[in-house]
Amino acid sequence: MTYVHDTIEYLMRSSPAQADFYQAAEEVLTSLQPLLERDPRYRQANIIQRMVEPERQILFRVAWVDDDGEVQVNKGYRVEFNSALGPYKGGLRFHPSVTAGVIKFLGFEQIFKNALTGLPIGGGKGGSDFDPKGRSDTEVMRFCQAFMSELYRHIGPTVDVPAGDIGVGAREIGYLFGQYKRLTGRYEGVLTGKGLAWGGSLGRTEATGYGTVYFAQNMLADRGESLEGRTCTVSGSGNVAIYTIEKLYEVGAIPVSCSDSGGMIHDPRGIDLELLKQIKEVERGRLVRYAEEHAEATYTPIEDYPTGHNGVWTIPCEAAFPSATQNEVNAADAAELLRNGCVCVSEGANMPSSAEAISRFLAAGIAYGPAKAANAGGVATSQLEMSQNASMSQWTFEEVDGRLQRIMADIHRTARDTADEFGEPGNLVLGANIAGFRKVADAMIDQGVL
């Protein structure tokens, strides 16, 4: 597959020191060989090189004043990757780990994830190395206003519609939307994840976590199995993890873990969801407090994790839901999960498994749902919010959740059937990558060289 090697070599020259981006590109490109051999149009139109280069990359300074009167400076990013299927759509991430490479890997993944939803949205991503943790509401507001003072020039309801991601929740979306409205004088659906009183959608908060569980249910149903009664491990304690845990309880499973940047909780009786929501959504606190409330639970600080492992994946389970961040499951973690009887992995975070971990899951033949398929429920429901904004209406929670369930079932069916079509039954990585790529590539060919 010289085209993979050549493309990665090209990216290393054109986008140096962006390892996460190379990883995301290689994972997709490696899957495409059967399609490229069958249909020469994609090589003839040089689709791969066109697709790995973003249509537009925006980098800007964000200067703001903290509560001590000191001027702070952060970097802001928006990568508008591909608009062949619709306006750019993808979240904003505020976290110290944000770099150009991280934003590009996320934006590249977003192209195919959005295509798999079947909805008219292109792929983009953005964010900043700003860390909202430990900042006052006023500081977060000042930062968001400064960030939007540049970003507003590049977005719009039919151009680019950002949403939330790590570090960007309802509070941040509110401040960003308020500043956009102030600067433009327009009240429009330019951001998703908005408050219910001012254009948000019921079910959006829950969508990514719920969708990840729905995807797992579809994978297991194909095997004549279910999640009911199964012990499940979940990483993270943000929006995705919390609502994955909530939905797991609703389908009769037992989620026994969660984690944050300080450590992990193992509660063999099942995570106390209400306490978790109180700590994380209300207090914005740390998980160590969970163990103070529940003596039966074990809190393990990150420095005490087994060497070479994420501690969450050492807990015996039958289904695992990585819901924290990229590359949180390495080859050793994958081996430990398999050794302990895990039969299903459904990814809620973006690219949480390393290439070596993915290879182990595929070789073992377990039900493995890659992120771009399994966690597409969030962006799908964001597009449903856009539809409601455009029609100036609000749907019921049941209607949104029903649409989400159908979308996740369709994504699973598309990935499964595409894998079957190319002689790799059960390989949803290949199925999702080829299906997403083919849809975007066909649109690019139809629209000419742009």
C-alpha positions in Angstrom: 0.0 0.0 0.0 2.5 2.6 -1.2 -0.2 5.3 -1.3 -0.5 5.1 2.5 3.3 5.4 3.0 3.5 8.2 0.4 0.6 10.1 2.0 2.0 9.9 5.5 5.4 11.0 4.2 3.7 13.9 2.5 1.9 14.8 5.7 5.1 14.7 7.7 6.6 17.2 5.4 3.5 19.5 5.0 2.3 19.2 8.6 5.4 18.4 10.7 5.2 17.1 14.3 1.5 16.2 14.2 1.6 12.5 15.3 -2.1 12.3 16.2 -3.1 13.4 12.8 -0.8 10.9 11.1 -2.3 8.2 13.2 -5.8 9.1 12.3 -5.0 9.4 8.6 -3.1 6.0 8.5 -6.0 4.2 10.3 -8.4 5.4 7.6 -6.1 5.0 4.6 -5.1 1.5 5.5 -8.7 0.4 5.2 -9.2 1.8 1.7 -7.1 -0.6 -0.4 -10.1 -2.8 -1.4 -12.1 0.2 -2.6 -9.2 1.8 -4.5 -8.5 -1.5 -6.3 -12.2 -1.8 -7.3 -12.8 1.8 -8.4 -10.0 3.7 -10.1 -11.9 7.0 -10.0 -10.6 7.9 -6.6 -6.9 7.6 -7.6 -7.6 9.4 -10.9 -9.2 12.3 -9.1 -6.4 12.3 -6.4 -9.1 12.2 -3.8 -6.8 11.0 -1.0 -4.4 13.9 -1.2 -7.2 16.3 -1.5 -9.0 14.9 1.5 -6.1 14.9 3.9 -5.5 18.6 3.3 -8.1 20.8 5.1 -10.0 23.3 3.0 -9.1 26.0 5.5 -7.0 26.3 8.7 -7.5 29.2 11.0 -5.0 30.0 13.8 -5.5 33.0 16.0 -4.4 34.7 19.2 -6.8 34.8 22.1 -5.9 37.6 24.6 -8.0 38.0 27.7 -7.8 39.4 31.3 -7.9 37.1 34.4 -9.4 37.9 37.8 -6.1 39.3 39.0 -6.0 41.8 36.1 -3.3 39.9 34.4 -3.4 39.6 30.6 -3.3 35.9 29.4 -2.7 34.7 25.9 -3.8 31.4 24.4 -4.0 30.0 20.9 -7.2 29.5 19.0 -7.9 27.0 16.2 -10.6 26.2 13.7 -9.9 23.6 11.0 -12.6 23.6 8.3 -11.7 20.2 6.8 -14.2 19.2 4.2 -17.6 20.7 3.1 -18.5 18.3 0.3 -21.6 17.1 2.1 -22.7 20.3 3.9 -21.5 23.0 6.3 -18.5 22.2 8.5 -19.6 20.6 11.7 -17.6 19.6 14.7 -16.8 20.6 18.3 -14.6 23.0 20.1 -12.1 21.6 22.6 -10.6 23.7 25.4 -7.8 21.8 27.0 -4.0 22.3 27.6 -3.2 19.4 25.3 -4.8 21.1 22.2 -2.3 21.6 19.4 -2.7 22.0 15.6 -2.1 18.2 15.3 -4.8 17.3 17.8 -7.4 19.6 16.1 -6.5 18.2 12.6 -6.8 14.6 13.8 -10.2 15.4 15.3 -11.3 17.3 12.2 -10.2 14.5 9.9 -12.1 11.9 11.9 -15.1 14.2 11.9 -15.4 14.1 8.1 -16.1 10.3 8.1 -18.2 10.3 11.3 -20.5 13.0 9.9 -20.8 11.2 6.5 -21.8 8.0 8.3 -24.8 9.8 10.0 -26.4 10.2 6.6 -27.0 13.9 7.4 -25.9 16.9 5.3 -22.9 18.0 7.3 -19.2 18.3 6.5 -16.3 17.9 8.9 -14.4 20.5 11.0 -13.0 21.0 14.5 -11.6 23.7 16.7 -10.5 24.8 20.1 -7.8 26.3 22.3 -5.1 25.3 24.7 -7.0 27.2 27.4 -7.9 25.2 30.5 -11.2 26.0 32.1 -10.5 23.9 35.1 -9.9 26.1 38.2 -11.0 29.2 36.4 -13.9 31.3 37.7 -17.1 31.7 35.7 -16.0 35.3 34.9 -12.6 34.2 33.6 -14.3 31.6 31.4 -16.7 34.2 30.1 -13.9 36.6 29.2 -11.9 33.9 27.5 -15.0 32.7 25.5 -15.8 36.3 24.5 -12.2 36.8 23.3 -12.2 33.5 21.4 -15.5 34.3 19.6 -14.3 37.8 18.8 -12.1 36.1 16.1 -14.1 33.0 15.4 -17.3 34.7 14.5 -15.8 35.9 11.2 -15.5 32.3 10.0 -18.7 30.6 11.1 -22.5 30.7 10.3 -25.5 28.4 10.2 -24.9 27.4 6.6 -21.1 27.8 6.7 -19.6 26.2 9.9 -21.5 25.2 13.0 -19.3 24.4 16.0 -20.4 22.5 19.1 -18.9 21.4 22.4 -16.2 18.9 23.1 -13.8 18.4 26.1 -13.8 21.5 28.2 -16.7 23.1 26.3 -20.1 22.4 28.0 -23.3 24.4 28.4 -21.6 27.2 30.2 -19.0 27.8 27.5 -21.5 27.4 24.7 -23.7 30.1 26.4 -20.8 32.6 26.6 -19.7 31.9 23.0 -23.3 32.2 21.7 -23.9 35.5 23.6 -20.7 37.0 22.1 -21.6 35.9 18.6 -25.0 37.5 18.9 -23.5 40.7 20.3 -21.0 40.9 17.4 -23.3 40.0 14.5 -26.7 41.2 15.8 -28.2 37.9 14.6 -30.0 35.2 16.6 -29.3 32.0 14.6 -28.3 28.4 15.0 -24.6 29.0 14.7 -23.7 26.8 17.6 -25.2 23.5 18.9 -25.4 22.3 22.4 -27.3 25.5 23.3 -29.5 25.8 26.4 -33.1 24.6 26.0 -34.5 28.1 26.6 -32.6 29.6 23.7 -32.5 27.1 20.8 -31.1 23.9 22.2 -32.4 20.4 21.6 -33.8 18.0 24.1 -31.6 14.9 24.1 -28.4 16.7 22.9 -26.7 16.4 26.3 -27.3 12.7 26.4 -26.7 11.9 22.7 -23.1 10.8 22.5 -23.3 8.5 25.5 -26.7 7.1 24.6 -25.6 6.6 21.0 -22.5 4.7 22.1 -24.7 2.2 24.0 -27.2 1.9 21.2 -24.3 1.1 18.9 -23.1 -1.6 21.3 -26.6 -3.0 21.4 -26.7 -3.3 17.6 -23.3 -5.0 17.5 -24.3 -7.6 20.1 -27.8 -8.1 18.7 -26.1 -9.3 15.4 -24.5 -12.0 17.6 -27.6 -12.9 19.4 -26.4 -11.3 22.6 -27.3 -8.2 24.7 -25.9 -5.9 27.3 -28.4 -6.9 30.0 -26.7 -8.1 33.2 -23.2 -7.5 31.8 -20.5 -5.8 33.9 -19.3 -2.7 32.0 -16.3 -0.5 32.4 -16.4 3.2 31.4 -13.6 5.7 31.4 -14.0 9.4 31.8 -16.5 11.4 33.8 -17.6 14.1 31.4 -20.7 14.3 29.4 -20.0 11.2 27.3 -19.2 9.0 30.2 -22.0 10.1 32.5 -24.7 9.5 29.9 -23.1 6.2 28.8 -23.5 5.1 32.4 -27.0 6.4 32.5 -28.1 4.4 29.4 -26.2 1.3 30.5 -28.4 1.2 33.6 -31.5 1.7 31.5 -30.7 -1.3 29.4 -30.0 -3.5 32.4 -26.1 -3.4 32.4 -23.9 -2.7 35.4 -21.3 0.1 34.9 -18.7 -0.2 37.6 -16.1 2.5 36.8 -15.4 6.1 35.8 -12.3 8.2 35.8 -10.9 11.7 35.5 -7.4 13.2 35.1 -6.6 12.5 38.7 -7.6 8.9 39.0 -10.4 6.3 38.7 -13.3 4.9 40.7 -14.2 1.2 40.8 -17.5 0.6 42.5 -18.4 -3.1 42.0 -22.0 -2.5 43.0 -22.4 0.0 40.2 -21.6 3.6 39.9 -23.8 6.0 41.9 -25.0 8.1 38.9 -26.6 10.8 41.0 -23.5 11.4 43.0 -21.3 11.4 39.9 -23.6 14.0 38.3 -23.4 16.1 41.5 -19.6 16.0 41.6 -19.0 16.6 38.0 -22.0 18.6 36.6 -22.8 20.7 39.7 -19.6 21.0 41.8 -17.1 20.6 38.9 -15.1 18.6 41.4 -12.7 15.7 41.5 -13.6 12.0 41.7 -11.7 11.4 44.9 -14.8 12.8 46.6 -16.9 9.8 45.4 -14.9 7.4 47.5 -15.5 9.7 50.5 -19.2 9.1 50.1 -19.0 5.4 49.3 -16.6 3.4 51.4 -17.2 0.3 49.2 -15.8 2.0 46.2 -12.1 2.1 45.5 -10.3 5.3 44.3 -7.0 4.8 42.6 -4.9 7.9 41.8 -3.4 7.9 38.3 0.2 7.6 39.7 -0.8 4.2 41.2 -2.0 2.7 38.0 -0.2 -0.5 37.0 2.9 0.3 34.9 2.0 0.5 31.2 -1.7 0.4 31.8 -4.8 2.6 32.2 -6.2 1.3 35.4 -9.8 1.3 34.2 -9.0 -1.5 31.7 -7.6 -3.8 34.4 -11.1 -4.2 35.9 -12.7 -7.4 34.7 -15.6 -6.6 32.4 -17.7 -8.0 29.6 -18.1 -4.7 27.8 -15.8 -1.6 27.7 -16.7 2.0 26.8 -13.6 4.2 26.4 -15.1 7.7 26.9 -12.2 9.9 28.0 -9.6 10.9 25.4 -7.5 9.7 22.5 -5.0 6.8 22.9 -6.3 5.8 26.3 -6.3 2.1 25.4 -2.9 0.7 24.4 -1.9 -2.8 23.2 -1.3 -4.0 26.8 -4.7 -2.6 27.9 -6.4 -4.4 25.0 -4.7 -7.7 25.9 -5.8 -7.3 29.5 -9.4 -6.6 28.5 -9.5 -9.7 26.3 -7.8 -11.8 29.0 -10.5 -10.7 31.5 -13.4 -11.7 29.2 -14.4 -8.5 27.4 -16.5 -9.3 24.4 -17.5 -5.8 23.3 -15.8 -2.4 23.0 -17.8 0.6 21.9 -15.8 3.9 21.7 -17.3 7.1 23.1 -14.1 9.2 22.9 -12.4 10.1 19.7 -9.6 7.6 18.6 -9.3 6.2 22.2 -7.6 3.0 21.0 -4.1 2.8 19.6 -3.5 1.1 16.3 -2.0 -1.9 18.1 -5.0 -2.1 20.4 -7.4 -2.1 17.4 -5.4 -4.9 15.8 -5.8 -7.0 18.9 -9.6 -6.4 19.1 -10.1 -7.3 15.4 -7.9 -10.4 15.7 -9.9 -11.6 18.7 -13.2 -11.2 16.7 -15.0 -9.3 19.5 -17.7 -6.8 18.8 -15.6 -3.6 18.3 -17.2 -0.3 17.5 -14.7 2.3 16.3 -15.2 5.9 17.4 -16.2 7.4 14.1 -19.2 5.0 14.1 -20.0 4.4 17.7 -19.8 8.0 19.0 -21.5 9.6 16.0 -24.7 10.2 18.0 -23.5 13.5 19.4 -22.9 15.1 16.0 -26.1 13.5 14.6 -28.2 15.1 17.3 -26.3 18.4 16.8 -27.6 18.3 13.2 -31.1 17.6 14.6 -30.7 20.8 16.7 -29.7 22.7 13.5 -32.9 21.4 11.8 -35.0 22.5 14.7 -33.4 25.9 14.7 -34.0 26.3 11.0 -37.7 25.5 11.4 -38.0 27.5 14.7 -39.4 24.5 16.5 -38.5 22.1 19.3 -39.1 18.4 19.2 -39.9 16.2 22.2 -37.2 14.2 23.9 -38.9 11.0 22.6 -38.8 12.2 19.0 -35.1 13.1 19.2 -34.1 9.9 21.0 -36.1 7.9 18.5 -34.3 9.5 15.6 -31.0 8.9 17.4 -31.7 5.2 17.8 -32.6 4.9 14.1 -29.4 6.8 13.1 -27.2 4.6 15.2 -28.9 1.5 13.8 -28.3 2.8 10.3 -24.7 3.6 11.0 -24.1 0.1 12.3 -25.9 -1.5 9.3 -23.9 0.6 6.9 -20.6 -0.3 8.4 -21.6 -4.0 8.7 -22.9 -4.3 5.2 -19.8 -2.5 3.7 -17.5 -4.8 5.6 -19.4 -7.8 4.2 -19.3 -6.2 0.7 -15.5 -6.1 0.8 -15.0 -9.6 2.3 -14.3 -8.6 5.9 -17.4 -9.6 7.8 -17.4 -8.1 11.3 -14.6 -5.6 10.6 -16.5 -2.4 11.4 -13.3 -0.4 11.2 -13.0 -1.2 7.5 -16.7 -0.9 6.9 -17.0 2.5 8.6 -13.9 3.9 6.9 -14.9 2.8 3.4 -18.5 3.8 3.7 -17.7 7.3 5.0 -14.9 7.8 2.6 -16.9 6.7 -0.4 -19.8 9.0 0.3 -17.5 12.1 0.7 -15.3 11.1 -2.2 -18.2 10.7 -4.6 -19.5 14.1 -3.6 -16.1 15.6 -4.2 -15.9 14.1 -7.7 -19.4 15.3 -8.5 -18.5 18.9 -7.5 -15.3 19.0 -9.5 -11.7 20.0 -8.5 -12.1 22.6 -5.7 
